[in-house]
Amino acid sequence: MDMDKELQDIKARLSAIESGMNQRRSIFASYVWPFVIGFIVFLVVILVTMGIVHFIGTQ
């Protein structure tokens, strides 16, 4: 009887941790991904610009 109660307690704790992780993941997805994508786009733009400048410079 006591063991069953402990198992339920552990399950409840795990589900609470899981929901917390999901919440954190959604925060991560909404704040970090746009930053990462923006940074990658920024790098690509810089590389393309440098390539064009180098190309014009060697002409």
N, C-alpha and C positions, 0 to 999 in steps of 0.2 A: 504493500500500500504506500509506504513511504518512498520507495524506489520510484513508483509511478509518478508521484508528485514531483520528485526531483527531475525526472525526465521531462515532464511538462515544463518545469521551470527553465531547464536548459534550452528546450525548444523555443520558449518564449524569448529568452535572452538572445538566441541565435537569430530569430526573426527580427528582433529589435535592431541588432547589429546590422543585419542585412538591409533593412529599410534605411538605416542611417547611411550605409555605404551607397545605396542607390541615390539617396538625396545628395550625398557628396559628389557622386558621379555626374548627376545632372547639373550641379553647380559647376563642376569641372568642364562639362561639355558646353555650357552656356557662356562661360567666361574665358576658358583657356583656348578652345578650338578657334574662335575668331582671331585671337591674338596670333596663334601658330600659323593659320592660313594667311593672315595679313603679313606676317614676317616673311613667309615663303614668297609671297607675291612681291614684296619689297626687294628681297634678294634677287629674284628673277629680273625685275625691272632694272636694278643696278647692273647686273651682269649684261643684260641686253644693251643698256646705255653705254657701258664700258666697251662692249664689242663694237658698237657703231662708231664710237669715238676713235677706237683703235683702227678700225677699218678706214675711216676718213683720214686719219693721221698718216697711214701708210700709203695712201693714194698719191 
